[in-house]
Each structure stands twice: as structure tokens, then as C-alpha cells.
């Protein structure tokens, strides 16, 4: 007797083909899909502000004020980031000659031991070359223009999403109807609430990390202590990877001061590296878990894999959105028959606890 309940043999191949096509579409559509996802998350984040404002002012004014608040927040972030980069560039420019001499000594040491080191380019060797300063500036301006374009698109999507939120809900109910519409809207509402909790808690942990980094920089007498704190604050938004990257800038500054002969030597740079690494380990393994609790219910390995995957798909923006996107996928999987296993793999056993 044949087993009629056995799935067709072609089903695994069809699923694999569907996954490949979906990933390819996400990769190819990155210039549009990544800002679209960022805009949707910005709208989710700003939605409570718009609701509160709509209670005291007309709806159109509440939408306008919410849009202006988003624009002001992004402008303040970009201004602070630009100020930080300019301050670091100015500080390193004062040590340029010492850093060049140190790089030459390191290159000679490596060459004497048979370690291949690419020769550095100078203004005399390639001032007009594509890989010279002019080429670097051109590439940087291109990246900046692309980033600003994506940012404007994300803000436009956020404002339009806030404006059309009620109408979109009505259209979903008319198009899907019944239980399907309730499940779809439940996924959206649950994802939005989880994302807002994640952002606020992550902001708190990032502020703690930034403050601790600035205090450590002051304790070691590093210049631009507030810059290292601000960079640590920003990098903390990238889970797992950001805390590792935050150790690098202050260590490089300590090495630059050592090369410039400002005191401390390599021992001071090693102390900076050890102190910042220890601070990140303590915050990442003690403070952050206590504050975030089981909020996202993602394992550290799952977070790292999500960052690698979404970073490969969408670059830096994908890495920033990796955790919210993965949590949204887990929440959606809980509402799709036959996909509960995906939710359990992504978010652990806690997904079942929330349904009780």
C-alpha cells in the first residue's frame, strides 16, 4: 500500500530552488530593498510618537512633526559622525610623519624576515593615479552620495508608511480577509513592538558602553576620549561584531602616540588594548544580557550568522538590521503553518512560551 501522506520527492528541490531565488532577489534588489526595510523599521520606531502627537494636535500636524523629528535625529547623527571623523583626521594628521616613519620601520623589519609587504604609495609615485589620494577621495564621495541617496529613500518610505498606515491596514483586511488578515497584522504589530524594545534597550547598553569607553580613554590619557566613546556607542548597535571593532580605534591612537614619541611606548598601547577588550567582555557577557534579558531570544551564534548573512546581502545596513530582520522572520514563521520549526531554530524555545 502506497503512503499517500509522503511528500513528493521534488519538494526538497523546490524548496531549495525557492530559497536560492529569494536570496538572489534580495541580493540583486539591495539598492531598493535595503532602504525600504530601513524605512519600514524607522516608521515602526516613530509610530508611537505620531500616535501620542495625534492625541493633542491634528493628524497632519502630528505626521509633519514626526517626520521632522526623524529628519532632525538623522541630521544630528550625521553631524556628530562627521565631527568625529574630522577630529580623528586632524589628530592623525599631526602625527603623519611619525606614523610614516613607523610604517617604514615595520616594513623594513618584515622585509628582513622575508614577509611580503606591499609598498606604500606616495604623492610622488602616484598623485594622479586611480589608487592615489584623488582616487580615494572620488570613491569616498561616491560612497557618500550613495549612502545619502539610500538615507533619503529610507526617510521617504518611513514618512509615507506613517501616513498610509491606517489605509494599509484596511487594504490588508480587504485583500486577505478573515483570520489571514488578523495573522498578517499580528505579525506586523508583534515585529514592530519587538523592534522598538530592541532599539531602546540597545540604546541603553550602547550608552553604557560609550560612557565606559570614554572614561577608559580619559584614564589612559588618550586624546579625543569623547570620540572613542561615541564610536563605541555607534558600533554597539552591531551585535557581537561591533564590540570587537570598538576596541580597534583607541588602540590605533595609542600606537600613533607611541610612534610620535608622545610617551608610553608599546606597553601603553598594549594596556589600552587589554583594558578595552576586558571592558567589552564584561559588558557583553554580564551587563548586556541582564539588560536585554531574553528580549530577542537569539543565540550568540545565531546573531553572528545573521550579521554575516545580512551583511553579505546588504552591506553595513544589512548588518545593522540583521537582528530585527531575523526576529521578524522568526515571528512570521510562528504564524505560518509548518514553519514553527524555523521559528524555534531562529529564536529558541522561548517562541513557544510567548504563545501560551
C-alpha positions as a printed Julia matrix, in Angstrom:
356×3 Matrix{Float64}:
   0.0    0.0     0.0
   1.42   3.34   -1.01
   1.86   6.1     1.52
  -0.23   8.96    0.2
   0.92  11.26    3.02
   4.56  11.11    1.93
   5.61  14.44    0.41
   6.59  14.4    -3.28
  10.23  13.7    -4.0
  10.59  17.01   -5.78
   9.52  19.08   -2.76
  13.05  19.45   -1.18
  14.42  20.51   -4.57
  11.58  23.01   -4.99
  12.22  24.44   -1.51
  15.95  24.74   -2.19
  15.25  26.43   -5.53
  12.84  28.84   -3.85
  15.42  29.76   -1.19
  18.1   30.34   -3.85
  15.75  32.52   -5.9
  14.7   34.5    -2.81
  18.3   35.11   -1.73
  19.25  36.1    -5.29
  16.33  38.54   -5.43
  17.37  40.06   -2.11
  20.96  40.4    -3.31
  20.08  41.91   -6.69
  17.41  44.19   -5.22
  19.69  45.53   -2.48
  19.72  49.19   -3.73
  15.94  49.34   -3.25
  15.14  46.64   -0.7
  17.7   47.68    1.94
  16.5   51.34    2.18
  12.91  50.04    2.02
  13.5   47.77    5.03
  15.29  50.6     6.88
  12.37  52.93    6.15
   9.85  50.4     7.44
  11.81  49.98   10.67
  12.11  53.77   11.06
   8.33  54.02   10.66
   7.83  51.32   13.3
  10.17  53.18   15.64
   8.48  56.56   15.13
   4.89  55.27   15.18
   4.33  55.71   18.95
   5.46  59.35   18.7
   2.98  60.01   15.92
   0.16  58.36   17.93
   0.92  60.49   21.0
   1.12  63.69   18.97
  -2.16  62.89   17.2
  -3.91  62.97   20.58
  -3.15  66.66   21.06
  -2.75  68.08   17.53
  -4.38  67.42   14.14
  -3.26  64.25   12.38
  -1.49  66.08    9.54
   0.49  68.13   12.03
   1.37  65.02   14.04
   2.69  63.39   10.86
   4.68  66.52    9.96
   6.22  66.8    13.42
   7.1   63.1    13.44
   8.79  63.42   10.05
  10.73  66.45   11.23
  11.78  64.56   14.36
  13.12  61.71   12.21
  14.96  64.16    9.97
  16.42  66.03   12.96
  17.59  62.79   14.55
  19.31  61.61   11.38
  20.87  65.06   10.82
  22.2   65.16   14.38
  23.67  61.69   13.98
  25.39  62.58   10.7
  26.7   65.85   12.14
  28.16  64.08   15.18
  29.69  61.39   12.97
  31.22  63.96   10.61
  32.62  65.93   13.54
  34.15  62.76   14.98
  35.79  61.79   11.67
  37.17  65.31   11.2
  38.59  65.35   14.72
  40.28  61.97   14.23
  41.69  63.03   10.85
  43.1   66.22   12.34
  44.64  64.36   15.26
  46.27  61.78   12.99
  47.5   64.48   10.59
  49.62  65.91   13.4
  51.33  62.52   13.68
  51.57  61.77    9.96
  55.34  61.95    9.71
  55.87  59.81   12.8
  53.34  57.26   11.54
  55.03  57.14    8.12
  58.41  56.58    9.77
  56.95  53.83   11.97
  55.36  52.19    8.93
  58.71  52.26    7.12
  60.43  50.67   10.11
  57.76  47.96   10.25
  58.1   47.36    6.51
  61.88  47.04    6.82
  61.52  44.64    9.76
  59.09  42.47    7.77
  61.21  42.56    4.6
  64.33  41.49    6.53
  62.43  38.39    7.66
  61.03  37.54    4.22
  57.48  38.71    4.99
  55.94  40.26    1.84
  54.6   43.76    2.49
  53.05  45.89   -0.27
  54.93  49.1    -0.83
  53.07  52.25    0.2
  52.2   54.8    -2.43
  53.39  58.36   -2.13
  52.39  61.58   -3.72
  55.44  61.46   -5.95
  54.67  57.93   -7.12
  51.02  58.28   -7.92
  49.48  61.57   -7.06
  47.24  61.3   -10.11
  46.88  57.53  -10.11
  43.46  55.98   -9.56
  44.75  54.35   -6.36
  46.19  57.62   -5.05
  44.59  60.33   -2.98
  42.39  61.58   -5.8
  41.05  58.09   -6.42
  40.37  57.57   -2.72
  38.52  60.88   -2.49
  36.48  60.03   -5.58
  35.49  56.64   -4.17
  34.65  58.18   -0.8
  32.44  60.81   -2.43
  30.71  58.11   -4.46
  30.02  56.05   -1.35
  28.8   59.15    0.48
  26.44  60.07   -2.33
  25.06  56.53   -2.47
  24.59  56.45    1.31
  22.78  59.8     1.31
  20.52  58.62   -1.51
  19.61  55.48    0.42
  19.05  57.53    3.56
  16.66  59.9     1.79
  14.78  56.93    0.33
  14.51  55.32    3.79
  13.18  58.57    5.3
  10.65  58.94    2.46
   9.47  55.36    2.99
   9.17  55.98    6.75
   7.08  59.14    6.35
   4.85  57.63    3.67
   4.46  54.47    5.74
   3.33  56.51    8.73
   0.91  58.47    6.55
  -0.58  55.36    4.93
  -0.58  53.1     7.98
  -4.33  53.09    8.58
  -5.16  52.77    4.89
  -2.69  49.89    4.52
  -4.36  48.06    7.38
  -7.76  48.48    5.73
  -6.38  47.22    2.4
  -4.83  44.18    4.06
  -8.14  43.32    5.69
  -9.99  43.7     2.37
  -7.38  41.78    0.37
  -6.72  38.92    2.79
  -9.81  38.9     4.93
 -10.74  36.86    7.96
  -8.14  35.05   10.02
  -5.43  35.6     7.41
  -5.67  39.37    7.83
  -5.57  39.04   11.62
  -2.47  36.85   11.42
  -0.73  39.24    9.0
  -1.44  42.3    11.14
  -0.42  40.37   14.27
   2.97  39.65   12.69
   3.41  43.33   11.83
   2.39  44.55   15.3
   4.48  41.96   17.12
   7.52  42.69   14.97
   7.13  46.44   15.5
   6.87  46.04   19.28
   9.9   43.72   19.38
  11.92  46.11   17.23
  11.1   49.12   19.41
  12.06  47.22   22.57
  15.28  46.12   20.93
  16.2   49.68   19.87
  15.54  51.24   23.28
  17.36  48.53   25.23
  20.23  48.54   22.72
  20.46  52.32   23.06
  20.81  51.94   26.82
  23.53  49.29   26.53
  25.28  51.35   23.84
  25.23  54.42   26.09
  26.8   52.39   28.91
  29.48  51.07   26.54
  30.2   54.53   25.13
  30.5   56.09   28.57
  32.8   53.32   29.79
  34.98  53.68   26.67
  35.28  57.45   27.12
  36.23  57.04   30.78
  38.86  54.44   29.91
  40.3   56.74   27.25
  40.5   59.55   29.81
  42.16  57.22   32.3
  44.87  56.35   29.75
  45.26  59.99   28.73
  44.21  59.36   25.14
  43.17  62.37   23.07
  39.61  62.57   21.74
  38.15  60.49   24.54
  34.64  61.59   23.6
  35.23  60.4    20.02
  36.18  56.88   21.14
  33.12  56.83   23.39
  30.87  57.97   20.54
  32.3   55.38   18.14
  31.84  52.64   20.76
  28.24  53.84   21.23
  27.59  53.5    17.47
  29.4   50.19   17.0
  27.5   48.62   19.88
  24.39  48.67   17.66
  26.03  45.93   15.58
  25.71  42.92   17.93
  28.78  40.77   18.63
  30.92  42.25   15.84
  30.59  45.89   16.91
  32.02  45.29   20.38
  35.13  43.78   18.8
  35.56  46.63   16.34
  35.19  49.24   19.11
  38.5   48.09   20.61
  40.47  48.97   17.45
  40.29  52.83   17.18
  41.61  53.71   20.66
  44.33  51.06   20.32
  45.41  52.55   16.99
  45.51  56.02   18.55
  47.71  54.71   21.37
  50.02  53.19   18.75
  50.04  56.5    16.84
  51.05  58.34   20.01
  53.77  55.74   20.59
  55.08  56.27   17.04
  55.02  60.03   17.54
  57.02  59.71   20.76
  54.3   61.19   22.95
  55.1   58.77   25.76
  54.01  55.37   26.98
  55.53  53.27   24.22
  54.12  49.97   23.09
  53.36  48.98   26.67
  50.77  51.73   26.9
  49.17  50.61   23.63
  49.06  47.02   24.95
  47.44  48.3    28.14
  44.81  50.18   26.14
  44.07  47.05   24.11
  43.78  44.86   27.21
  41.61  47.34   29.13
  39.19  48.0    26.28
  38.95  44.29   25.46
  38.27  43.42   29.12
  35.62  46.14   29.32
  33.87  44.81   26.21
  33.98  41.25   27.54
  32.44  42.26   30.88
  29.74  44.4    29.29
  29.0   41.86   26.59
  28.74  38.88   28.93
  27.34  40.42   32.13
  25.68  43.8    31.64
  24.14  43.39   28.19
  22.46  40.02   28.9
  20.98  41.33   32.15
  19.56  44.43   30.47
  18.4   42.75   27.27
  17.36  39.57   29.07
  15.66  37.17   26.71
  14.25  40.02   24.67
  15.4   38.86   21.25
  15.77  35.15   22.14
  18.58  34.7    19.66
  21.7   32.72   20.49
  25.09  34.44   20.08
  25.86  32.07   17.2
  22.52  32.88   15.6
  23.24  36.61   15.95
  26.67  36.22   14.37
  25.31  34.14   11.49
  22.53  36.68   10.94
  25.07  39.52   10.81
  27.23  37.62    8.33
  24.27  36.72    6.13
  22.55  40.12    6.06
  25.9   41.89    5.88
  26.77  39.83    2.82
  23.39  40.62    1.29
  23.09  44.33    2.07
  26.44  45.5     3.43
  26.72  47.67    6.54
  23.0   48.47    6.53
  22.21  44.78    6.47
  24.49  44.18    9.46
  22.67  46.9    11.42
  19.27  45.43   10.56
  20.35  41.8    10.95
  18.84  41.16   14.39
  15.48  42.92   13.77
  15.12  41.21   10.38
  15.87  37.79   11.86
  13.45  38.34   14.75
  10.76  39.48   12.3
  11.35  36.31   10.29
  11.03  34.2    13.45
   7.79  35.96   14.42
   6.35  35.48   10.93
   7.34  31.8    10.97
   5.33  31.24   14.15
   2.17  32.31   12.33
   2.72  30.14    9.23
   1.58  26.5     9.48
   4.51  24.15    9.08
   7.11  26.86    9.76
   7.14  26.71   13.58
  10.39  24.73   13.38
  12.05  27.68   11.65
  10.95  29.96   14.48
  12.32  27.54   17.08
  15.68  27.31   15.31
  15.96  31.1    14.95
  14.64  32.2    18.34
  14.9   29.14   20.58
  12.32  27.53   22.79
  11.13  30.91   24.03
   8.88  31.29   21.0
   6.6   28.66   22.41
   6.45  30.4    25.78
   5.12  33.6    24.21
   2.18  31.73   22.64
   0.98  30.32   25.96
